[in-house]
């Protein structure tokens, strides 16, 4: 019994016949029929009922196909791990990143990695923190890089903290909240819509509450759901909506005078993010080198963000 024979049997089952399966496998129909016949001879049982106009599975075939899916998936995983262990000059790296992590250091880390190893194939996906975790679990990416505040004591995942960055609420220049003489409160922020990505449930009790709370995940969905930071900044700059972000990502808008930071500072207003991998999955050299690049870049990012925070809050004392 060979892997290609298992793949041929799966194709026949999926396509409901030998002709369509042969086309999908780029084989002639007689060649595919011989492969299935040899497989059935090796097993000593018929896998398909060929008497009807449409090929169907026998009871033996139903049991076989359930196992076959897992066998081919494990074979593909084994091939990936062996290829990865050959080194950084070959192979592939798939990274799922949250918006903040990607913009702060994730994309630059991949660029550095490809500069060092141009033979490496890379795929980058920018997703919400929940989607990043889901794609790691489903083995659709090799590593996740994003918000980890919602991940605690998850046995099947390895979570490594990388950085914590304070965030700020921002608005357009000339926003009514900027003219307030007294300290801003949650109620003040509730008067205006929020534009941005879903807020992790870690902040659900603390974040201003004029949002939709997802009953399944506990995440806060803003009335203006925007997953791209550039788009969110444009919306906030042209309306009375509020946004939240790491100030370093707002720096060009702040310098141009299009956006301003609200004097609303809280210790919980931060993002904790890091690496997410499967505990059962061997880390490829490319994954480890990607981590190294991110750690190096984050030393610079942390310093720059802290300096910018002091600048933006220097003019107005932060609220208690």
C-alpha positions as CSV (number, residue, x, y, z in Angstrom):
1,X,0.0,0.0,0.0
2,X,1.5,3.3,-1.1
3,X,0.6,6.9,-0.4
4,X,-0.2,7.6,-4.0
5,X,-2.7,4.8,-4.0
6,X,-4.4,6.2,-0.9
7,X,-4.5,9.6,-2.7
8,X,-6.1,7.9,-5.7
9,X,-8.8,6.3,-3.6
10,X,-9.6,9.6,-2.0
11,X,-9.9,11.2,-5.4
12,X,-12.4,8.5,-6.6
13,X,-14.5,9.0,-3.5
14,X,-14.5,12.8,-3.7
15,X,-15.3,12.9,-7.4
16,X,-17.8,10.0,-7.4
17,X,-16.2,8.3,-10.4
18,X,-13.0,7.2,-12.1
19,X,-13.1,9.6,-15.0
20,X,-13.3,12.8,-13.0
21,X,-10.8,11.4,-10.4
22,X,-8.3,10.5,-13.2
23,X,-8.5,14.1,-14.6
24,X,-8.0,15.6,-11.1
25,X,-4.9,13.3,-10.5
26,X,-3.6,13.9,-14.1
27,X,-3.7,10.2,-14.9
28,X,-5.3,8.2,-17.6
29,X,-8.5,6.4,-16.5
30,X,-6.9,2.9,-17.0
31,X,-3.9,3.9,-14.9
32,X,-6.1,5.0,-12.1
33,X,-8.2,1.9,-12.3
34,X,-5.0,-0.3,-12.1
35,X,-3.9,1.7,-9.0
36,X,-7.2,1.2,-7.2
37,X,-7.3,-2.5,-8.2
38,X,-3.7,-3.0,-6.8
39,X,-4.7,-1.3,-3.6
40,X,-7.8,-3.5,-3.2
41,X,-5.6,-6.6,-3.9
42,X,-3.1,-5.5,-1.2
43,X,-5.9,-5.0,1.3
44,X,-7.9,-8.1,0.3
45,X,-11.2,-6.2,0.3
46,X,-13.2,-4.2,-2.3
47,X,-13.3,-0.4,-1.5
48,X,-15.8,0.7,-4.2
49,X,-19.1,-0.6,-5.5
50,X,-18.8,-0.4,-9.3
51,X,-22.2,-1.8,-10.2
52,X,-24.2,1.4,-10.1
53,X,-23.8,4.3,-12.5
54,X,-22.0,6.3,-9.8
55,X,-19.1,4.7,-7.9
56,X,-19.9,4.4,-4.2
57,X,-18.0,3.2,-1.2
58,X,-18.4,-0.2,0.3
59,X,-18.4,-0.6,4.1
60,X,-14.7,-1.5,3.8
61,X,-14.2,1.7,1.8
62,X,-15.9,3.9,4.3
63,X,-13.6,2.7,7.1
64,X,-10.5,2.9,4.9
65,X,-11.3,6.5,3.7
66,X,-11.7,7.7,7.3
67,X,-8.2,6.5,8.1
68,X,-6.8,7.6,4.7
69,X,-7.5,11.3,5.4
70,X,-5.4,11.2,8.6
71,X,-2.6,9.2,6.9
72,X,-2.1,11.7,4.1
73,X,-2.3,14.7,6.6
74,X,0.4,13.1,8.7
75,X,2.5,12.3,5.7
76,X,2.3,16.0,4.6
77,X,3.2,17.2,8.1
78,X,6.2,14.8,8.1
79,X,7.4,16.1,4.8
80,X,7.1,19.7,6.0
81,X,9.1,19.0,9.1
82,X,11.9,17.2,7.2
83,X,12.0,20.0,4.7
84,X,12.2,22.6,7.4
85,X,15.0,20.8,9.2
86,X,17.2,21.1,6.0
87,X,17.9,24.7,6.9
88,X,16.8,28.2,6.0
89,X,18.0,28.1,2.4
90,X,14.9,26.0,1.4
91,X,11.4,25.5,2.6
92,X,8.5,27.8,3.5
93,X,7.4,30.0,6.4
94,X,3.8,30.9,7.0
95,X,3.1,33.6,9.6
96,X,-0.2,34.8,10.9
97,X,-0.1,38.3,12.5
98,X,-2.5,40.7,14.2
99,X,-2.6,44.2,12.7
100,X,-0.6,45.8,15.6
101,X,2.1,43.1,15.7
102,X,2.5,43.1,11.9
103,X,2.9,46.9,11.7
104,X,5.2,47.3,14.7
105,X,7.8,44.6,13.9
106,X,6.3,41.5,12.3
107,X,6.5,42.6,8.6
108,X,10.0,44.1,9.1
109,X,11.2,40.9,10.7
110,X,10.0,38.8,7.7
111,X,11.7,41.3,5.4
112,X,15.0,40.9,7.3
113,X,14.7,37.1,7.2
114,X,14.1,37.1,3.4
115,X,17.1,39.4,3.0
116,X,19.3,36.9,4.8
117,X,17.8,33.8,3.1
118,X,16.4,34.8,-0.3
119,X,15.6,31.1,-1.1
120,X,13.0,31.0,1.6
121,X,9.4,31.1,0.6
122,X,7.2,33.2,2.9
123,X,3.4,33.8,3.3
124,X,2.1,36.5,5.6
125,X,-1.5,36.8,6.8
126,X,-2.9,39.7,8.7
127,X,-5.8,38.6,10.9
128,X,-7.7,39.3,14.1
129,X,-6.2,37.8,17.2
130,X,-8.8,35.1,17.3
131,X,-8.2,34.2,13.6
132,X,-4.4,34.0,14.2
133,X,-4.9,31.5,17.1
134,X,-7.4,29.5,15.0
135,X,-5.0,29.2,12.0
136,X,-2.2,28.1,14.3
137,X,-4.4,25.4,15.8
138,X,-5.5,24.2,12.3
139,X,-1.8,24.1,11.1
140,X,-2.5,26.7,8.4
141,X,0.4,28.8,9.6
142,X,3.7,27.8,11.2
143,X,3.6,30.5,13.9
144,X,1.2,33.2,15.1
145,X,2.3,36.7,16.2
146,X,-0.3,38.8,17.9
147,X,-2.4,39.5,21.0
148,X,-2.0,36.8,23.7
149,X,-3.9,38.3,26.6
150,X,-6.8,35.8,25.9
151,X,-4.5,32.8,26.0
152,X,-3.9,31.3,29.5
153,X,-3.0,27.7,30.3
154,X,-3.8,26.3,26.8
155,X,-2.1,22.9,26.8
156,X,-1.9,22.4,23.0
157,X,-0.3,25.8,22.4
158,X,3.0,27.3,23.3
159,X,2.7,31.0,24.0
160,X,5.7,33.3,24.5
161,X,5.3,36.9,25.5
162,X,7.3,39.4,23.4
163,X,6.2,42.9,24.3
164,X,3.7,45.1,26.1
165,X,2.8,48.4,24.6
166,X,0.7,51.2,26.1
167,X,-2.1,52.4,23.8
168,X,-3.9,55.6,23.5
169,X,-7.3,56.9,22.4
170,X,-7.0,59.2,19.4
171,X,-9.4,61.6,17.6
172,X,-9.4,64.3,14.9
173,X,-7.7,67.6,15.6
174,X,-10.4,69.9,16.9
175,X,-12.5,67.2,18.5
176,X,-14.9,68.4,21.2
177,X,-13.3,66.2,23.8
178,X,-10.0,68.0,23.4
179,X,-11.5,71.2,24.7
180,X,-12.5,69.7,28.1
181,X,-10.9,71.3,31.1
182,X,-11.7,68.4,33.5
183,X,-10.4,64.8,33.3
184,X,-12.1,62.6,30.8
185,X,-14.2,59.6,32.0
186,X,-15.6,56.4,30.4
187,X,-18.9,58.2,30.1
188,X,-17.3,61.0,28.0
189,X,-15.9,58.5,25.6
190,X,-19.2,56.6,25.4
191,X,-20.8,59.7,23.7
192,X,-18.8,59.0,20.5
193,X,-18.6,56.0,18.2
194,X,-15.5,53.9,18.1
195,X,-13.8,52.9,14.9
196,X,-11.3,50.0,14.9
197,X,-10.8,46.2,15.2
198,X,-12.6,44.0,17.8
199,X,-11.4,44.6,21.3
200,X,-10.2,41.4,23.2
201,X,-12.5,40.3,26.0
202,X,-9.7,41.1,28.5
203,X,-10.8,44.7,28.1
204,X,-14.5,44.1,27.9
205,X,-15.2,45.3,31.5
206,X,-12.9,48.2,31.3
207,X,-13.3,49.6,27.8
208,X,-16.0,52.2,27.1
209,X,-19.3,50.4,26.6
210,X,-21.1,51.8,23.6
211,X,-20.1,48.7,21.6
212,X,-21.6,45.3,20.8
213,X,-20.4,42.4,23.0
214,X,-20.1,39.1,21.2
215,X,-21.8,36.4,23.4
216,X,-19.5,33.6,22.1
217,X,-16.1,35.2,22.3
218,X,-16.7,38.0,24.8
219,X,-15.0,40.4,22.3
220,X,-16.2,44.0,21.9
221,X,-17.3,44.8,18.4
222,X,-17.2,48.6,17.6
223,X,-20.0,50.3,15.7
224,X,-17.5,51.1,13.0
225,X,-15.6,47.8,12.4
226,X,-12.4,48.6,10.5
227,X,-9.5,46.1,10.5
228,X,-7.1,48.3,8.6
229,X,-5.3,51.0,10.7
230,X,-4.9,53.4,7.8
231,X,-8.6,53.2,7.0
232,X,-9.4,53.7,10.7
233,X,-7.2,56.8,10.9
234,X,-8.9,58.2,7.8
235,X,-12.4,57.7,9.3
236,X,-11.4,59.2,12.6
237,X,-9.7,62.2,10.9
238,X,-12.9,63.0,9.1
239,X,-15.5,62.3,11.8
240,X,-16.1,62.6,15.5
241,X,-15.3,58.9,15.9
242,X,-12.6,57.7,18.3
243,X,-9.9,55.1,17.7
244,X,-7.3,53.3,19.8
245,X,-3.8,52.3,18.8
246,X,-0.2,52.1,19.9
247,X,1.0,55.8,19.5
248,X,4.0,54.8,17.4
249,X,1.7,53.7,14.6
250,X,-0.1,57.1,14.8
251,X,3.2,59.1,14.6
252,X,2.8,60.3,10.9
253,X,-0.8,61.5,11.5
254,X,0.2,63.2,14.8
255,X,3.1,65.0,13.1
256,X,0.9,66.2,10.3
257,X,-1.7,67.5,12.8
258,X,-4.6,65.4,11.4
259,X,-5.0,63.4,14.6
260,X,-4.5,64.1,18.3
261,X,-4.2,61.9,21.4
262,X,-7.0,62.2,24.0
263,X,-5.8,62.9,27.6
264,X,-7.2,59.6,28.8
265,X,-4.5,57.3,30.2
266,X,-5.2,54.1,32.0
267,X,-2.9,51.2,33.1
268,X,-5.2,48.6,31.4
269,X,-5.0,50.4,28.0
270,X,-2.2,48.2,26.6
271,X,-1.6,45.4,24.2
272,X,0.2,42.2,25.2
273,X,1.4,40.2,22.3
274,X,3.8,37.4,21.5
275,X,4.4,34.2,19.6
276,X,1.8,31.4,19.3
277,X,2.8,27.9,18.1
278,X,1.5,24.4,18.4
279,X,3.2,22.5,21.4
280,X,3.2,19.3,19.3
281,X,4.8,20.8,16.3
282,X,8.6,20.9,15.8
283,X,9.8,24.5,15.3
284,X,11.6,25.0,11.9
285,X,14.8,27.0,11.7
286,X,13.0,29.7,9.9
287,X,10.5,30.0,12.7
288,X,13.3,30.4,15.3
289,X,15.1,33.0,13.1
290,X,11.9,34.9,12.7
291,X,11.5,35.1,16.5
292,X,15.1,36.4,16.8
293,X,14.4,39.1,14.3
294,X,11.3,40.2,16.1
295,X,13.0,40.3,19.5
296,X,15.8,42.5,18.1
297,X,13.3,44.9,16.5
298,X,11.2,45.1,19.6
299,X,14.0,46.6,21.6
300,X,13.8,49.6,19.3
301,X,10.0,49.7,19.1
302,X,9.6,49.7,22.9
303,X,12.0,52.6,23.3
304,X,10.4,54.7,20.6
305,X,6.9,54.1,21.8
306,X,7.7,55.0,25.4
307,X,9.4,58.2,24.2
308,X,6.4,59.2,22.1
309,X,4.0,58.5,24.9
310,X,5.9,61.0,27.1
311,X,5.7,63.6,24.3
312,X,2.0,63.3,23.6
313,X,1.0,63.4,27.3
314,X,3.4,66.1,28.2
315,X,1.0,68.9,27.3
316,X,-1.9,67.5,29.3
317,X,-1.6,65.7,32.6
318,X,-3.0,62.2,32.3
319,X,-6.3,61.3,34.1
320,X,-6.0,59.5,37.5
